[in-house]
Amino acid sequence: MHTGDWSAVSVRCPFWRGETERAICCEGPSRGELVRRIFPNKALKKELKKRLCCGEYESCVVYKMVWATYDETSGL
């Protein structure tokens, strides 16, 4: 996925996989699966990326969902 800018270097979330103009793509809960978050406008996507992907990613619902799949008992 192409982002169009270099802000991707600031991403801290280990599950971030890429983005487009109005979407952020993250690792999904199953092996090989992706989650795409689509926003109504670029400004909202930019704000969420700055706050979560580049900041407090542990509070993101997608991060929490994916992190739960890395439970030691699951074998992943």
PDB file with SEQRES, HELIX, SHEET and CRYST1 records, atoms N, CA, C and O in Angstrom:
SEQRES   1 A   76  MET HIS THR GLY ASP TRP SER ALA VAL SER VAL ARG CYS          
SEQRES   2 A   76  PRO PHE TRP ARG GLY GLU THR GLU ARG ALA ILE CYS CYS          
SEQRES   3 A   76  GLU GLY PRO SER ARG GLY GLU LEU VAL ARG ARG ILE PHE          
SEQRES   4 A   76  PRO ASN LYS ALA LEU LYS LYS GLU LEU LYS LYS ARG LEU          
SEQRES   5 A   76  CYS CYS GLY GLU TYR GLU SER CYS VAL VAL TYR LYS MET          
SEQRES   6 A   76  VAL TRP ALA THR TYR ASP GLU THR SER GLY LEU                  
HELIX    1 AA1 SER A    7  SER A   10  5                                   4    
HELIX    2 AA2 LYS A   42  LEU A   48  1                                   7    
HELIX    3 AA3 LYS A   49  CYS A   53  3                                   5    
HELIX    4 AA4 TYR A   57  SER A   59  5                                   3    
HELIX    5 AA5 VAL A   61  ALA A   68  1                                   8    
HELIX    6 AA6 GLU A   72  SER A   74  5                                   3    
SHEET    1 AA1 3 TRP A  16  GLU A  19  0                                        
SHEET    2 AA1 3 ALA A  23  GLU A  27 -1                                        
SHEET    3 AA1 3 LEU A  34  ILE A  38 -1                                        
CRYST1    1.000    1.000    1.000  90.00  90.00  90.00 P 1           1          
ATOM      1  N   MET A   1       0.837  -1.187   0.000  1.00  0.00           N  
ATOM      2  CA  MET A   1       0.000   0.000   0.000  1.00  0.00           C  
ATOM      3  C   MET A   1       0.870   1.234   0.000  1.00  0.00           C  
ATOM      4  O   MET A   1       1.942   1.261   0.605  1.00  0.00           O  
ATOM      5  N   HIS A   2       0.411   2.219  -0.663  1.00  0.00           N  
ATOM      6  CA  HIS A   2       1.154   3.468  -0.779  1.00  0.00           C  
ATOM      7  C   HIS A   2       0.519   4.509   0.116  1.00  0.00           C  
ATOM      8  O   HIS A   2      -0.705   4.635   0.150  1.00  0.00           O  
ATOM      9  N   THR A   3       1.319   5.245   0.830  1.00  0.00           N  
ATOM     10  CA  THR A   3       0.813   6.255   1.748  1.00  0.00           C  
ATOM     11  C   THR A   3       0.833   7.663   1.167  1.00  0.00           C  
ATOM     12  O   THR A   3      -0.006   8.481   1.542  1.00  0.00           O  
ATOM     13  N   GLY A   4       1.741   7.967   0.285  1.00  0.00           N  
ATOM     14  CA  GLY A   4       1.803   9.308  -0.287  1.00  0.00           C  
ATOM     15  C   GLY A   4       2.623  10.286   0.529  1.00  0.00           C  
ATOM     16  O   GLY A   4       2.903  11.390   0.062  1.00  0.00           O  
ATOM     17  N   ASP A   5       3.017   9.910   1.741  1.00  0.00           N  
ATOM     18  CA  ASP A   5       3.896  10.761   2.537  1.00  0.00           C  
ATOM     19  C   ASP A   5       4.840   9.879   3.339  1.00  0.00           C  
ATOM     20  O   ASP A   5       4.734   8.653   3.312  1.00  0.00           O  
ATOM     21  N   TRP A   6       5.750  10.505   4.042  1.00  0.00           N  
ATOM     22  CA  TRP A   6       6.758   9.747   4.772  1.00  0.00           C  
ATOM     23  C   TRP A   6       6.440   9.614   6.249  1.00  0.00           C  
ATOM     24  O   TRP A   6       7.321   9.240   7.023  1.00  0.00           O  
ATOM     25  N   SER A   7       5.219   9.904   6.672  1.00  0.00           N  
ATOM     26  CA  SER A   7       4.876   9.795   8.088  1.00  0.00           C  
ATOM     27  C   SER A   7       4.875   8.355   8.572  1.00  0.00           C  
ATOM     28  O   SER A   7       4.835   8.112   9.779  1.00  0.00           O  
ATOM     29  N   ALA A   8       4.918   7.398   7.659  1.00  0.00           N  
ATOM     30  CA  ALA A   8       4.937   5.987   8.057  1.00  0.00           C  
ATOM     31  C   ALA A   8       6.154   5.663   8.915  1.00  0.00           C  
ATOM     32  O   ALA A   8       6.111   4.717   9.701  1.00  0.00           O  
ATOM     33  N   VAL A   9       7.221   6.412   8.786  1.00  0.00           N  
ATOM     34  CA  VAL A   9       8.410   6.145   9.597  1.00  0.00           C  
ATOM     35  C   VAL A   9       8.157   6.425  11.073  1.00  0.00           C  
ATOM     36  O   VAL A   9       8.927   5.976  11.922  1.00  0.00           O  
ATOM     37  N   SER A  10       7.098   7.157  11.392  1.00  0.00           N  
ATOM     38  CA  SER A  10       6.755   7.478  12.779  1.00  0.00           C  
ATOM     39  C   SER A  10       5.846   6.446  13.433  1.00  0.00           C  
ATOM     40  O   SER A  10       5.583   6.527  14.633  1.00  0.00           O  
ATOM     41  N   VAL A  11       5.367   5.483  12.663  1.00  0.00           N  
ATOM     42  CA  VAL A  11       4.440   4.485  13.190  1.00  0.00           C  
ATOM     43  C   VAL A  11       5.155   3.609  14.217  1.00  0.00           C  
ATOM     44  O   VAL A  11       6.250   3.105  13.966  1.00  0.00           O  
ATOM     45  N   ARG A  12       4.521   3.438  15.376  1.00  0.00           N  
ATOM     46  CA  ARG A  12       5.074   2.617  16.452  1.00  0.00           C  
ATOM     47  C   ARG A  12       4.372   1.268  16.567  1.00  0.00           C  
ATOM     48  O   ARG A  12       4.958   0.315  17.081  1.00  0.00           O  
ATOM     49  N   CYS A  13       3.141   1.170  16.104  1.00  0.00           N  
ATOM     50  CA  CYS A  13       2.360  -0.047  16.274  1.00  0.00           C  
ATOM     51  C   CYS A  13       2.964  -1.207  15.477  1.00  0.00           C  
ATOM     52  O   CYS A  13       3.213  -1.063  14.280  1.00  0.00           O  
ATOM     53  N   PRO A  14       3.201  -2.342  16.115  1.00  0.00           N  
ATOM     54  CA  PRO A  14       3.785  -3.469  15.403  1.00  0.00           C  
ATOM     55  C   PRO A  14       2.817  -4.145  14.426  1.00  0.00           C  
ATOM     56  O   PRO A  14       3.243  -4.961  13.609  1.00  0.00           O  
ATOM     57  N   PHE A  15       1.530  -3.821  14.497  1.00  0.00           N  
ATOM     58  CA  PHE A  15       0.544  -4.454  13.633  1.00  0.00           C  
ATOM     59  C   PHE A  15       0.146  -3.591  12.440  1.00  0.00           C  
ATOM     60  O   PHE A  15      -0.655  -4.027  11.613  1.00  0.00           O  
ATOM     61  N   TRP A  16       0.681  -2.389  12.331  1.00  0.00           N  
ATOM     62  CA  TRP A  16       0.418  -1.510  11.180  1.00  0.00           C  
ATOM     63  C   TRP A  16       1.072  -2.126   9.957  1.00  0.00           C  
ATOM     64  O   TRP A  16       2.230  -2.542  10.011  1.00  0.00           O  
ATOM     65  N   ARG A  17       0.331  -2.188   8.847  1.00  0.00           N  
ATOM     66  CA  ARG A  17       0.876  -2.793   7.634  1.00  0.00           C  
ATOM     67  C   ARG A  17       0.924  -1.849   6.442  1.00  0.00           C  
ATOM     68  O   ARG A  17       1.617  -2.133   5.465  1.00  0.00           O  
ATOM     69  N   GLY A  18       0.204  -0.731   6.501  1.00  0.00           N  
ATOM     70  CA  GLY A  18       0.237   0.215   5.396  1.00  0.00           C  
ATOM     71  C   GLY A  18      -0.986   1.099   5.418  1.00  0.00           C  
ATOM     72  O   GLY A  18      -1.811   1.029   6.330  1.00  0.00           O  
ATOM     73  N   GLU A  19      -1.089   1.930   4.402  1.00  0.00           N  
ATOM     74  CA  GLU A  19      -2.231   2.833   4.330  1.00  0.00           C  
ATOM     75  C   GLU A  19      -2.432   3.344   2.923  1.00  0.00           C  
ATOM     76  O   GLU A  19      -1.541   3.268   2.076  1.00  0.00           O  
ATOM     77  N   THR A  20      -3.608   3.860   2.697  1.00  0.00           N  
ATOM     78  CA  THR A  20      -3.932   4.562   1.468  1.00  0.00           C  
ATOM     79  C   THR A  20      -4.407   5.955   1.884  1.00  0.00           C  
ATOM     80  O   THR A  20      -4.302   6.327   3.052  1.00  0.00           O  
ATOM     81  N   GLU A  21      -4.913   6.697   0.956  1.00  0.00           N  
ATOM     82  CA  GLU A  21      -5.325   8.071   1.245  1.00  0.00           C  
ATOM     83  C   GLU A  21      -6.337   8.166   2.386  1.00  0.00           C  
ATOM     84  O   GLU A  21      -6.258   9.081   3.205  1.00  0.00           O  
ATOM     85  N   ARG A  22      -7.290   7.228   2.449  1.00  0.00           N  
ATOM     86  CA  ARG A  22      -8.327   7.285   3.483  1.00  0.00           C  
ATOM     87  C   ARG A  22      -8.458   6.001   4.297  1.00  0.00           C  
ATOM     88  O   ARG A  22      -9.478   5.796   4.955  1.00  0.00           O  
ATOM     89  N   ALA A  23      -7.455   5.139   4.267  1.00  0.00           N  
ATOM     90  CA  ALA A  23      -7.543   3.876   4.998  1.00  0.00           C  
ATOM     91  C   ALA A  23      -6.221   3.526   5.666  1.00  0.00           C  
ATOM     92  O   ALA A  23      -5.146   3.875   5.178  1.00  0.00           O  
ATOM     93  N   ILE A  24      -6.325   2.829   6.789  1.00  0.00           N  
ATOM     94  CA  ILE A  24      -5.169   2.279   7.477  1.00  0.00           C  
ATOM     95  C   ILE A  24      -5.350   0.769   7.477  1.00  0.00           C  
ATOM     96  O   ILE A  24      -6.431   0.263   7.777  1.00  0.00           O  
ATOM     97  N   CYS A  25      -4.297   0.064   7.142  1.00  0.00           N  
ATOM     98  CA  CYS A  25      -4.354  -1.391   7.066  1.00  0.00           C  
ATOM     99  C   CYS A  25      -3.477  -1.973   8.172  1.00  0.00           C  
ATOM    100  O   CYS A  25      -2.327  -1.574   8.351  1.00  0.00           O  
ATOM    101  N   CYS A  26      -4.051  -2.930   8.912  1.00  0.00           N  
ATOM    102  CA  CYS A  26      -3.369  -3.541  10.046  1.00  0.00           C  
ATOM    103  C   CYS A  26      -3.398  -5.050   9.906  1.00  0.00           C  
ATOM    104  O   CYS A  26      -4.215  -5.609   9.175  1.00  0.00           O  
ATOM    105  N   GLU A  27      -2.490  -5.699  10.622  1.00  0.00           N  
ATOM    106  CA  GLU A  27      -2.533  -7.151  10.702  1.00  0.00           C  
ATOM    107  C   GLU A  27      -3.880  -7.547  11.288  1.00  0.00           C  
ATOM    108  O   GLU A  27      -4.422  -6.839  12.136  1.00  0.00           O  
ATOM    109  N   GLY A  28      -4.414  -8.660  10.844  1.00  0.00           N  
ATOM    110  CA  GLY A  28      -5.706  -9.122  11.334  1.00  0.00           C  
ATOM    111  C   GLY A  28      -5.576 -10.194  12.395  1.00  0.00           C  
ATOM    112  O   GLY A  28      -4.465 -10.595  12.742  1.00  0.00           O  
ATOM    113  N   PRO A  29      -6.708 -10.665  12.916  1.00  0.00           N  
ATOM    114  CA  PRO A  29      -6.695 -11.638  13.999  1.00  0.00           C  
ATOM    115  C   PRO A  29      -6.325 -13.061  13.562  1.00  0.00           C  
ATOM    116  O   PRO A  29      -6.030 -13.899  14.414  1.00  0.00           O  
ATOM    117  N   SER A  30      -6.332 -13.346  12.273  1.00  0.00           N  
ATOM    118  CA  SER A  30      -5.956 -14.672  11.779  1.00  0.00           C  
ATOM    119  C   SER A  30      -4.744 -14.558  10.868  1.00  0.00           C  
ATOM    120  O   SER A  30      -4.536 -13.531  10.223  1.00  0.00           O  
ATOM    121  N   ARG A  31      -3.964 -15.595  10.821  1.00  0.00           N  
ATOM    122  CA  ARG A  31      -2.748 -15.611   9.996  1.00  0.00           C  
ATOM    123  C   ARG A  31      -3.081 -15.255   8.545  1.00  0.00           C  
ATOM    124  O   ARG A  31      -3.955 -15.874   7.938  1.00  0.00           O  
ATOM    125  N   GLY A  32      -2.388 -14.265   7.994  1.00  0.00           N  
ATOM    126  CA  GLY A  32      -2.584 -13.851   6.618  1.00  0.00           C  
ATOM    127  C   GLY A  32      -3.727 -12.884   6.400  1.00  0.00           C  
ATOM    128  O   GLY A  32      -3.956 -12.445   5.273  1.00  0.00           O  
ATOM    129  N   GLU A  33      -4.444 -12.547   7.447  1.00  0.00           N  
ATOM    130  CA  GLU A  33      -5.611 -11.664   7.340  1.00  0.00           C  
ATOM    131  C   GLU A  33      -5.208 -10.222   7.636  1.00  0.00           C  
ATOM    132  O   GLU A  33      -4.327  -9.974   8.459  1.00  0.00           O  
ATOM    133  N   LEU A  34      -5.856  -9.276   6.963  1.00  0.00           N  
ATOM    134  CA  LEU A  34      -5.647  -7.851   7.207  1.00  0.00           C  
ATOM    135  C   LEU A  34      -6.961  -7.204   7.623  1.00  0.00           C  
ATOM    136  O   LEU A  34      -8.040  -7.655   7.237  1.00  0.00           O  
ATOM    137  N   VAL A  35      -6.855  -6.146   8.411  1.00  0.00           N  
ATOM    138  CA  VAL A  35      -8.006  -5.325   8.790  1.00  0.00           C  
ATOM    139  C   VAL A  35      -7.792  -3.967   8.148  1.00  0.00           C  
ATOM    140  O   VAL A  35      -6.736  -3.357   8.313  1.00  0.00           O  
ATOM    141  N   ARG A  36      -8.784  -3.495   7.422  1.00  0.00           N  
ATOM    142  CA  ARG A  36      -8.689  -2.182   6.788  1.00  0.00           C  
ATOM    143  C   ARG A  36      -9.704  -1.250   7.434  1.00  0.00           C  
ATOM    144  O   ARG A  36     -10.908  -1.506   7.413  1.00  0.00           O  
ATOM    145  N   ARG A  37      -9.196  -0.163   8.010  1.00  0.00           N  
ATOM    146  CA  ARG A  37     -10.055   0.855   8.622  1.00  0.00           C  
ATOM    147  C   ARG A  37     -10.192   1.985   7.607  1.00  0.00           C  
ATOM    148  O   ARG A  37      -9.208   2.633   7.253  1.00  0.00           O  
ATOM    149  N   ILE A  38     -11.409   2.214   7.145  1.00  0.00           N  
ATOM    150  CA  ILE A  38     -11.671   3.227   6.126  1.00  0.00           C  
ATOM    151  C   ILE A  38     -12.349   4.420   6.787  1.00  0.00           C  
ATOM    152  O   ILE A  38     -13.303   4.260   7.548  1.00  0.00           O  
ATOM    153  N   PHE A  39     -11.853   5.608   6.494  1.00  0.00           N  
ATOM    154  CA  PHE A  39     -12.329   6.836   7.123  1.00  0.00           C  
ATOM    155  C   PHE A  39     -13.076   7.707   6.115  1.00  0.00           C  
ATOM    156  O   PHE A  39     -12.797   7.643   4.918  1.00  0.00           O  
ATOM    157  N   PRO A  40     -14.021   8.518   6.589  1.00  0.00           N  
ATOM    158  CA  PRO A  40     -14.793   9.365   5.687  1.00  0.00           C  
ATOM    159  C   PRO A  40     -13.973  10.502   5.069  1.00  0.00           C  
ATOM    160  O   PRO A  40     -14.361  11.072   4.049  1.00  0.00           O  
ATOM    161  N   ASN A  41     -12.835  10.825   5.694  1.00  0.00           N  
ATOM    162  CA  ASN A  41     -11.998  11.895   5.146  1.00  0.00           C  
ATOM    163  C   ASN A  41     -10.550  11.707   5.603  1.00  0.00           C  
ATOM    164  O   ASN A  41     -10.275  10.974   6.552  1.00  0.00           O  
ATOM    165  N   LYS A  42      -9.644  12.376   4.917  1.00  0.00           N  
ATOM    166  CA  LYS A  42      -8.212  12.259   5.202  1.00  0.00           C  
ATOM    167  C   LYS A  42      -7.854  12.821   6.573  1.00  0.00           C  
ATOM    168  O   LYS A  42      -6.958  12.308   7.244  1.00  0.00           O  
ATOM    169  N   ALA A  43      -8.553  13.875   6.990  1.00  0.00           N  
ATOM    170  CA  ALA A  43      -8.239  14.510   8.273  1.00  0.00           C  
ATOM    171  C   ALA A  43      -8.484  13.562   9.443  1.00  0.00           C  
ATOM    172  O   ALA A  43      -7.672  13.498  10.366  1.00  0.00           O  
ATOM    173  N   LEU A  44      -9.583  12.833   9.416  1.00  0.00           N  
ATOM    174  CA  LEU A  44      -9.888  11.901  10.490  1.00  0.00           C  
ATOM    175  C   LEU A  44      -8.866  10.759  10.515  1.00  0.00           C  
ATOM    176  O   LEU A  44      -8.421  10.346  11.586  1.00  0.00           O  
ATOM    177  N   LYS A  45      -8.496  10.255   9.340  1.00  0.00           N  
ATOM    178  CA  LYS A  45      -7.482   9.206   9.273  1.00  0.00           C  
ATOM    179  C   LYS A  45      -6.162   9.708   9.834  1.00  0.00           C  
ATOM    180  O   LYS A  45      -5.503   9.004  10.599  1.00  0.00           O  
ATOM    181  N   LYS A  46      -5.778  10.905   9.464  1.00  0.00           N  
ATOM    182  CA  LYS A  46      -4.517  11.475   9.926  1.00  0.00           C  
ATOM    183  C   LYS A  46      -4.505  11.634  11.442  1.00  0.00           C  
ATOM    184  O   LYS A  46      -3.494  11.361  12.089  1.00  0.00           O  
ATOM    185  N   GLU A  47      -5.621  12.072  12.005  1.00  0.00           N  
ATOM    186  CA  GLU A  47      -5.715  12.267  13.452  1.00  0.00           C  
ATOM    187  C   GLU A  47      -5.597  10.937  14.182  1.00  0.00           C  
ATOM    188  O   GLU A  47      -4.873  10.836  15.172  1.00  0.00           O  
ATOM    189  N   LEU A  48      -6.310   9.906  13.699  1.00  0.00           N  
ATOM    190  CA  LEU A  48      -6.260   8.604  14.350  1.00  0.00           C  
ATOM    191  C   LEU A  48      -4.864   7.998  14.222  1.00  0.00           C  
ATOM    192  O   LEU A  48      -4.353   7.415  15.178  1.00  0.00           O  
ATOM    193  N   LYS A  49      -4.252   8.129  13.064  1.00  0.00           N  
ATOM    194  CA  LYS A  49      -2.903   7.599  12.872  1.00  0.00           C  
ATOM    195  C   LYS A  49      -1.923   8.248  13.846  1.00  0.00           C  
ATOM    196  O   LYS A  49      -1.111   7.565  14.468  1.00  0.00           O  
ATOM    197  N   LYS A  50      -2.005   9.553  13.971  1.00  0.00           N  
ATOM    198  CA  LYS A  50      -1.103  10.269  14.877  1.00  0.00           C  
ATOM    199  C   LYS A  50      -1.319   9.835  16.320  1.00  0.00           C  
ATOM    200  O   LYS A  50      -0.357   9.589  17.048  1.00  0.00           O  
ATOM    201  N   ARG A  51      -2.586   9.739  16.735  1.00  0.00           N  
ATOM    202  CA  ARG A  51      -2.922   9.421  18.120  1.00  0.00           C  
ATOM    203  C   ARG A  51      -2.634   7.961  18.478  1.00  0.00           C  
ATOM    204  O   ARG A  51      -2.107   7.674  19.553  1.00  0.00           O  
ATOM    205  N   LEU A  52      -2.982   7.041  17.573  1.00  0.00           N  
ATOM    206  CA  LEU A  52      -2.865   5.618  17.887  1.00  0.00           C  
ATOM    207  C   LEU A  52      -1.659   4.946  17.229  1.00  0.00           C  
ATOM    208  O   LEU A  52      -0.798   4.410  17.927  1.00  0.00           O  
ATOM    209  N   CYS A  53      -1.587   4.967  15.924  1.00  0.00           N  
ATOM    210  CA  CYS A  53      -0.514   4.248  15.220  1.00  0.00           C  
ATOM    211  C   CYS A  53       0.867   4.781  15.610  1.00  0.00           C  
ATOM    212  O   CYS A  53       1.814   4.011  15.772  1.00  0.00           O  
ATOM    213  N   CYS A  54       0.970   6.078  15.755  1.00  0.00           N  
ATOM    214  CA  CYS A  54       2.255   6.712  16.059  1.00  0.00           C  
ATOM    215  C   CYS A  54       2.405   7.042  17.540  1.00  0.00           C  
ATOM    216  O   CYS A  54       3.450   7.534  17.965  1.00  0.00           O  
ATOM    217  N   GLY A  55       1.370   6.774  18.321  1.00  0.00           N  
ATOM    218  CA  GLY A  55       1.403   7.129  19.735  1.00  0.00           C  
ATOM    219  C   GLY A  55       1.013   5.974  20.632  1.00  0.00           C  
ATOM    220  O   GLY A  55       1.739   4.989  20.763  1.00  0.00           O  
ATOM    221  N   GLU A  56      -0.131   6.115  21.238  1.00  0.00           N  
ATOM    222  CA  GLU A  56      -0.612   5.144  22.225  1.00  0.00           C  
ATOM    223  C   GLU A  56      -1.318   3.968  21.554  1.00  0.00           C  
ATOM    224  O   GLU A  56      -2.513   3.755  21.760  1.00  0.00           O  
ATOM    225  N   TYR A  57      -0.585   3.217  20.762  1.00  0.00           N  
ATOM    226  CA  TYR A  57      -1.184   2.123  19.990  1.00  0.00           C  
ATOM    227  C   TYR A  57      -1.804   1.046  20.873  1.00  0.00           C  
ATOM    228  O   TYR A  57      -2.710   0.339  20.433  1.00  0.00           O  
ATOM    229  N   GLU A  58      -1.328   0.907  22.125  1.00  0.00           N  
ATOM    230  CA  GLU A  58      -1.885  -0.113  23.014  1.00  0.00           C  
ATOM    231  C   GLU A  58      -3.358   0.110  23.322  1.00  0.00           C  
ATOM    232  O   GLU A  58      -4.042  -0.824  23.741  1.00  0.00           O  
ATOM    233  N   SER A  59      -3.860   1.318  23.125  1.00  0.00           N  
ATOM    234  CA  SER A  59      -5.264   1.615  23.396  1.00  0.00           C  
ATOM    235  C   SER A  59      -6.167   1.403  22.178  1.00  0.00           C  
ATOM    236  O   SER A  59      -7.381   1.582  22.274  1.00  0.00           O  
ATOM    237  N   CYS A  60      -5.593   1.030  21.049  1.00  0.00           N  
ATOM    238  CA  CYS A  60      -6.352   0.815  19.813  1.00  0.00           C  
ATOM    239  C   CYS A  60      -7.116  -0.512  19.881  1.00  0.00           C  
ATOM    240  O   CYS A  60      -6.569  -1.522  20.324  1.00  0.00           O  
ATOM    241  N   VAL A  61      -8.371  -0.509  19.445  1.00  0.00           N  
ATOM    242  CA  VAL A  61      -9.173  -1.738  19.474  1.00  0.00           C  
ATOM    243  C   VAL A  61      -8.603  -2.806  18.542  1.00  0.00           C  
ATOM    244  O   VAL A  61      -8.674  -3.994  18.856  1.00  0.00           O  
ATOM    245  N   VAL A  62      -8.045  -2.409  17.415  1.00  0.00           N  
ATOM    246  CA  VAL A  62      -7.457  -3.391  16.504  1.00  0.00           C  
ATOM    247  C   VAL A  62      -6.207  -4.001  17.135  1.00  0.00           C  
ATOM    248  O   VAL A  62      -6.011  -5.213  17.059  1.00  0.00           O  
ATOM    249  N   TYR A  63      -5.373  -3.191  17.746  1.00  0.00           N  
ATOM    250  CA  TYR A  63      -4.188  -3.698  18.434  1.00  0.00           C  
ATOM    251  C   TYR A  63      -4.593  -4.721  19.491  1.00  0.00           C  
ATOM    252  O   TYR A  63      -4.022  -5.810  19.553  1.00  0.00           O  
ATOM    253  N   LYS A  64      -5.574  -4.377  20.320  1.00  0.00           N  
ATOM    254  CA  LYS A  64      -6.023  -5.276  21.383  1.00  0.00           C  
ATOM    255  C   LYS A  64      -6.542  -6.597  20.814  1.00  0.00           C  
ATOM    256  O   LYS A  64      -6.254  -7.665  21.354  1.00  0.00           O  
ATOM    257  N   MET A  65      -7.299  -6.520  19.735  1.00  0.00           N  
ATOM    258  CA  MET A  65      -7.852  -7.717  19.114  1.00  0.00           C  
ATOM    259  C   MET A  65      -6.725  -8.615  18.589  1.00  0.00           C  
ATOM    260  O   MET A  65      -6.727  -9.821  18.834  1.00  0.00           O  
ATOM    261  N   VAL A  66      -5.772  -8.034  17.875  1.00  0.00           N  
ATOM    262  CA  VAL A  66      -4.690  -8.820  17.295  1.00  0.00           C  
ATOM    263  C   VAL A  66      -3.763  -9.338  18.394  1.00  0.00           C  
ATOM    264  O   VAL A  66      -3.331 -10.490  18.349  1.00  0.00           O  
ATOM    265  N   TRP A  67      -3.457  -8.498  19.372  1.00  0.00           N  
ATOM    266  CA  TRP A  67      -2.572  -8.909  20.455  1.00  0.00           C  
ATOM    267  C   TRP A  67      -3.131 -10.138  21.174  1.00  0.00           C  
ATOM    268  O   TRP A  67      -2.368 -11.010  21.590  1.00  0.00           O  
ATOM    269  N   ALA A  68      -4.448 -10.212  21.321  1.00  0.00           N  
ATOM    270  CA  ALA A  68      -5.078 -11.339  21.992  1.00  0.00           C  
ATOM    271  C   ALA A  68      -4.824 -12.657  21.255  1.00  0.00           C  
ATOM    272  O   ALA A  68      -4.857 -13.722  21.871  1.00  0.00           O  
ATOM    273  N   THR A  69      -4.570 -12.596  19.949  1.00  0.00           N  
ATOM    274  CA  THR A  69      -4.301 -13.815  19.191  1.00  0.00           C  
ATOM    275  C   THR A  69      -2.887 -14.329  19.424  1.00  0.00           C  
ATOM    276  O   THR A  69      -2.571 -15.456  19.044  1.00  0.00           O  
ATOM    277  N   TYR A  70      -2.048 -13.534  20.030  1.00  0.00           N  
ATOM    278  CA  TYR A  70      -0.675 -13.943  20.301  1.00  0.00           C  
ATOM    279  C   TYR A  70      -0.531 -14.558  21.691  1.00  0.00           C  
ATOM    280  O   TYR A  70       0.560 -14.567  22.261  1.00  0.00           O  
ATOM    281  N   ASP A  71      -1.609 -15.059  22.221  1.00  0.00           N  
ATOM    282  CA  ASP A  71      -1.614 -15.734  23.505  1.00  0.00           C  
ATOM    283  C   ASP A  71      -0.690 -16.952  23.415  1.00  0.00           C  
ATOM    284  O   ASP A  71      -0.720 -17.689  22.429  1.00  0.00           O  
ATOM    285  N   GLU A  72       0.110 -17.151  24.428  1.00  0.00           N  
ATOM    286  CA  GLU A  72       1.074 -18.258  24.406  1.00  0.00           C  
ATOM    287  C   GLU A  72       0.407 -19.610  24.199  1.00  0.00           C  
ATOM    288  O   GLU A  72       1.013 -20.508  23.615  1.00  0.00           O  
ATOM    289  N   THR A  73      -0.808 -19.770  24.657  1.00  0.00           N  
ATOM    290  CA  THR A  73      -1.471 -21.069  24.524  1.00  0.00           C  
ATOM    291  C   THR A  73      -2.013 -21.315  23.131  1.00  0.00           C  
ATOM    292  O   THR A  73      -2.375 -22.446  22.807  1.00  0.00           O  
ATOM    293  N   SER A  74      -2.080 -20.283  22.297  1.00  0.00           N  
ATOM    294  CA  SER A  74      -2.633 -20.451  20.959  1.00  0.00           C  
ATOM    295  C   SER A  74      -1.639 -21.055  19.974  1.00  0.00           C  
ATOM    296  O   SER A  74      -2.028 -21.553  18.918  1.00  0.00           O  
ATOM    297  N   GLY A  75      -0.370 -21.010  20.320  1.00  0.00           N  
ATOM    298  CA  GLY A  75       0.640 -21.577  19.430  1.00  0.00           C  
ATOM    299  C   GLY A  75       1.053 -20.660  18.302  1.00  0.00           C  
ATOM    300  O   GLY A  75       1.784 -21.090  17.410  1.00  0.00           O  
ATOM    301  N   LEU A  76       0.610 -19.399  18.306  1.00  0.00           N  
ATOM    302  CA  LEU A  76       1.005 -18.462  17.237  1.00  0.00           C  
ATOM    303  C   LEU A  76       2.314 -17.797  17.575  1.00  0.00           C  
ATOM    304  O   LEU A  76       2.809 -16.978  16.801  1.00  0.00           O  
TER     305      LEU A  76                                                      
END                                                                             
